[in-house]
Amino acid sequence: MTTQLLNDRYQVIRTLGAGGFGETFLAEDTYMPSKRRCVVKQLRPIQNNPQIYQLVQERFQREAAILEDLGGFIDQIPALYAYFTSGGQFYLVQEWVEGDTLTTKLQKQGLFSESAITELLVDLLPVLEYVHSKHIVHRDIKPDNIIVRDRDRKSVLIDFGAVRESMGTVVNSQGNPTSSIVIGTPGYMPSEQAAGRPVYSSDLYSLGVTAIYLLTGKQPQQLETDPQTAEIIWRQYASHVSPMILGIIDKAIAYHPRDRYPSARAMLDALQSITNPIPPTQPHYIQQPFTPTPVASPPPIISVNSPPSVPNHHRNNLLLGGLIAGGLIGASVIISQVLTKSSQPVADPNITPSITLPTVTPSVMTTPLIIPSSVPSPTVPPQIIKTPQKIVQTPIYTNNSTQLDNYFWLSKRRVTNADLDGKDGFTLDIMRNSIFARHGRRFDTPGLQDYFNNQPWYSPKYSPKEFPSKLLSKLEQQNVDDIAKYQNTYNLRYFRK
């Protein structure tokens, strides 16, 4: 087998799998200087009928073009390198993704934690959102078709069902081309897909059942269903999962499509409303209302709007006099403020004043404005603390510490100053240590340990001394270092240990 050369170019290394539609090989591209490894899928039509061969070929070319478009836009779908036909069989050449399928990961590490499932869903739902935007339903989402890539720990979606469906093309009794097969895996596909009528939420159903398998270790066939509603009964096997995540998965696997999330984006929004209620680039604080110091006993505003006892010509005289008096008083106040301005402290340009005197337009003014001769300066809120070149708004925390961000995004992209600016020492300490916490590290500092103990996703496994640093990816270690450097630069620390 190792000497087999496909299309005089792809040297087969080993067989990865075989099924009713053909075989899948790991191969080397002998035309490339790097001998790039790739996956070659050999597909064969289910009917060896020359009359429909042309139809199968047309469908195959169309689906290959779709795979090229999808893989070229999102790196969590394998790139399509080439496709060709040979000996009446069809071949796809795709990117080789090094990593473990979710089935293999479950066998190696055991049941997934809630945080790992949340991360998986947040990782995959944007991919499905894009796939669905192209009017494509994957139709075979299951643990074996999701690979966690070694180089960046991202989840990659493989083995779209549309190409296999094209291999099942037949001509019905009316002479029209149709597919004679249903794409999907029993247990992981919903009823409408089993009936040959998949919809976008069919993929969400499959993803939800995949999450259940990873959380419970139970294959779909091992789970009972409600005899009245046909809903899957699984919660008793997931006591370690919070009610909020249970509810999201239950909605995804609802029996009828109308009861599921209408889109991948809707499901993602529901997840993020729980796991990331505050955008990561925003300061985590509760804005307190600011009321300026009141003026001592200001004279009342005198209204002359149409009193019934005053004749029109007298009212006009009063209005004119009011305008003149108001203008003179306003001018005296402005002059007074200008003359005394030099003795006032210079306002910080980064702080927006809380008091603004209204602009008075004589042509529309109907009420004389009486302004006190002394207006106090706005009081700066006590929450604003000045540090070297930074304005830090100190958060006012409640006892419900789960309101803060869990910072899963720190494992997906590099932190920037925009993410850190405006945050206090407590928030920055939580951000930095959450990278360790999500890998199961404990903390010697009681306050820090107490905080993470209150997080539903936290699953402590290692003492600080036993924690294996290799669990951190290169990106995570960079973010730890960057946050620590920022904290040291601006002396923003809350926990001293």
Residue pairs with C-beta under 8 A, 6 or more apart in sequence:
1 12
1 14
1 15
2 11
2 12
2 13
2 14
3 11
4 11
4 12
5 11
5 12
5 30
6 12
6 25
6 27
6 40
6 42
6 86
6 91
7 84
7 86
7 91
9 29
9 30
9 31
10 25
10 27
10 28
10 29
10 30
10 38
10 40
10 93
11 27
11 28
11 30
12 25
12 26
12 27
12 40
13 25
13 26
13 27
13 28
13 37
14 25
14 26
15 23
15 24
15 25
15 26
16 24
16 25
16 26
16 39
17 23
17 24
18 24
20 46
21 43
21 44
21 46
21 164
21 167
22 41
22 42
22 43
22 44
22 89
22 167
23 41
23 42
24 39
24 40
24 41
24 42
25 39
25 40
25 41
25 42
26 37
26 38
26 39
26 40
26 96
27 37
27 38
27 39
27 40
27 93
28 35
28 36
28 37
28 38
29 35
29 36
29 37
29 38
29 81
29 93
37 96
38 81
38 93
38 94
38 95
38 96
39 78
39 93
39 94
39 95
39 96
40 91
40 92
40 93
40 94
41 91
41 92
41 93
41 94
41 163
42 89
42 90
42 91
43 60
43 89
43 90
43 91
43 92
43 163
43 164
43 167
44 88
44 89
44 90
44 167
45 52
45 53
45 56
45 88
45 90
45 167
45 168
45 169
46 167
46 168
46 170
46 180
46 181
47 170
48 88
51 171
52 169
52 170
52 171
52 177
53 88
55 169
55 171
55 177
56 90
56 166
56 167
56 169
57 85
57 90
59 165
59 166
59 169
59 177
60 83
60 85
60 90
60 163
60 166
60 167
61 83
62 166
63 160
63 162
63 163
63 165
63 166
64 80
64 83
64 92
64 163
66 134
66 136
66 160
66 162
67 77
67 80
67 92
67 94
67 160
67 163
68 80
69 134
70 77
70 130
70 131
70 134
70 136
70 160
71 77
71 78
71 79
71 80
71 94
71 95
72 79
72 80
73 130
74 127
74 130
75 154
76 123
76 124
76 127
76 154
76 155
76 156
76 157
77 127
77 131
77 156
77 157
77 158
78 94
78 95
78 96
78 97
78 156
78 158
79 94
79 95
80 92
80 93
80 94
80 95
81 93
81 94
81 95
82 92
82 93
83 90
83 91
83 92
83 93
84 90
84 91
84 93
85 91
90 167
92 163
97 147
97 149
97 156
97 158
98 149
98 150
98 151
99 147
99 148
99 149
99 150
99 156
100 108
100 147
100 148
100 150
101 143
101 144
101 145
101 146
101 147
101 148
102 120
102 143
102 144
102 146
102 147
102 148
102 210
102 214
103 143
103 144
105 148
106 112
106 143
106 213
106 214
106 217
110 217
111 214
111 215
111 216
111 217
112 120
112 214
112 215
113 240
113 457
113 459
114 215
114 240
114 241
114 242
114 245
114 456
114 457
114 459
115 406
115 408
115 438
115 457
115 458
115 459
116 214
117 211
117 214
117 215
117 241
117 245
118 245
118 271
118 275
118 408
118 457
119 408
119 411
120 146
120 155
120 211
120 214
121 207
121 211
121 267
121 268
121 271
122 268
122 271
122 272
122 275
122 408
123 154
123 155
123 412
124 146
124 155
124 157
124 207
125 207
125 264
125 265
125 267
125 268
125 271
126 264
126 268
127 155
127 157
128 138
128 157
128 203
128 204
128 207
128 264
129 263
129 264
129 265
129 268
131 137
131 138
131 157
131 203
132 200
132 203
132 263
132 264
136 160
136 162
137 161
137 198
137 199
137 200
137 202
137 203
138 157
138 160
138 161
138 203
138 206
139 160
139 161
139 162
139 165
139 183
139 184
139 189
139 193
139 198
139 202
139 203
140 159
140 160
140 161
140 183
140 184
140 185
140 188
140 189
140 206
141 157
141 188
141 203
141 206
141 207
141 210
142 185
142 188
142 206
142 209
142 210
143 210
143 213
143 214
145 157
145 158
145 159
146 155
146 156
146 157
146 158
146 210
147 155
147 156
147 158
148 154
148 155
148 156
149 155
149 156
152 473
152 475
153 411
153 473
161 183
161 184
162 183
164 181
164 183
165 179
165 181
165 183
166 179
168 179
168 180
168 181
169 177
169 178
169 179
169 180
170 177
170 178
170 179
170 180
171 177
171 178
172 178
179 196
182 193
182 194
182 196
183 193
183 198
184 193
184 194
184 198
184 206
186 194
186 220
186 221
187 209
187 219
187 220
187 221
188 206
188 209
188 210
188 220
189 198
189 202
189 205
189 206
190 202
190 205
190 206
190 255
190 257
191 230
191 255
192 198
192 199
192 202
192 257
193 202
193 205
199 257
200 263
200 264
201 257
201 260
201 261
201 262
201 263
202 257
203 264
204 252
204 260
204 261
204 264
204 267
205 252
205 253
205 254
205 260
207 252
208 249
208 252
208 253
209 220
209 232
209 253
211 249
211 252
212 218
212 220
212 223
212 232
212 234
212 238
212 249
212 253
213 219
213 220
215 237
215 238
215 240
215 241
216 234
216 237
216 238
217 237
218 234
218 237
220 232
223 232
223 233
223 234
224 232
224 233
225 231
225 232
225 233
226 233
229 255
230 255
231 250
231 253
231 254
231 255
232 253
235 246
235 250
238 246
242 456
244 274
244 456
245 274
245 456
248 267
248 270
248 271
248 274
251 259
251 260
251 261
251 267
251 270
252 260
252 261
252 267
253 260
254 260
261 267
261 270
275 406
275 408
275 457
276 405
276 406
276 408
276 409
277 403
277 405
278 284
278 403
278 404
278 405
280 405
280 407
280 409
280 419
281 418
281 419
282 422
283 393
283 395
283 422
283 423
283 427
284 395
284 404
284 405
284 423
284 427
285 383
285 393
285 394
285 395
285 396
285 424
286 395
286 396
286 397
286 398
288 381
288 383
288 396
290 354
290 379
290 381
292 354
292 355
292 376
292 378
292 379
293 376
293 379
295 372
295 374
295 375
295 376
298 372
299 370
299 372
300 370
301 367
301 369
301 370
302 322
302 367
302 368
302 370
303 367
304 310
304 315
304 318
304 319
304 322
304 366
304 367
304 368
305 366
305 367
306 315
307 315
310 318
319 366
322 367
322 368
323 362
323 365
323 368
325 368
326 360
326 365
326 368
326 369
326 370
327 362
329 369
329 370
329 371
330 360
330 369
330 371
332 373
333 371
333 373
333 375
336 373
337 375
344 377
345 377
347 353
348 380
348 386
348 391
350 391
351 380
351 384
351 391
353 378
354 378
354 379
355 375
355 378
357 371
357 375
360 369
383 393
383 394
383 396
384 391
384 392
384 393
384 394
385 391
385 392
385 393
385 394
387 490
387 491
387 492
388 489
388 490
390 421
390 422
390 490
391 422
392 422
392 423
392 424
392 490
392 492
393 422
393 424
394 424
395 424
395 426
395 427
397 404
397 426
401 451
401 454
401 455
402 454
402 455
402 456
404 427
404 430
405 431
406 434
406 438
406 455
406 457
407 430
407 431
407 434
407 435
408 438
410 431
410 434
410 435
410 476
410 479
411 435
411 438
411 473
411 475
411 476
412 475
413 475
414 475
414 478
414 479
414 482
415 431
415 479
415 482
415 483
417 486
420 428
420 431
420 483
420 486
423 431
423 492
424 492
424 494
425 487
425 492
425 493
425 494
426 494
426 495
428 483
428 486
428 487
428 492
428 493
428 494
429 448
429 487
429 493
429 494
429 495
430 451
431 483
432 479
432 480
432 483
432 484
432 487
433 443
433 448
433 452
434 452
435 472
435 476
435 479
435 480
436 443
436 467
436 472
436 480
437 443
437 452
437 455
437 458
437 460
438 457
438 458
439 462
439 467
439 471
439 472
440 459
440 460
440 461
440 462
440 467
440 471
441 460
441 461
441 462
441 464
441 467
442 449
442 460
442 462
442 463
442 464
442 467
443 449
443 452
443 464
444 464
444 497
445 495
445 497
447 495
448 495
448 497
452 458
452 460
453 460
462 468
469 477
472 480
486 492
487 493
